[in-house]
Amino acid sequence: MKVLIKDPELRQYLAAGGGWTANVDEADDFIVTTIAYNFARQRMPSHFEIVLHLPETNELIVFAEGLGRALISLAA
């Protein structure tokens, strides 16, 4: 299972380099949901979703939603 941060407006996932990708295989895996949530809360300027990706079935589950506090967005 992968723990991902998704921008619901862009419909993309945060990639390891700080950019965004539509491909879940290229998304950064935060491993732990609380780490992903805290990271997104501090660094996202707007709404975000924490998504669980199950590679075996390619299933995506929205685990949590939140509102970021950052004044500027991550690299687009």
Secondary structure, DSSP 4 states (H G I P E B T S, - for coil): -EEEEEETTTTEEEBTTSSEES-GGGB---SSHHHHHHHHHHH-SSEEEEEEEETTTTEEEEEEEEE---SSPPP-
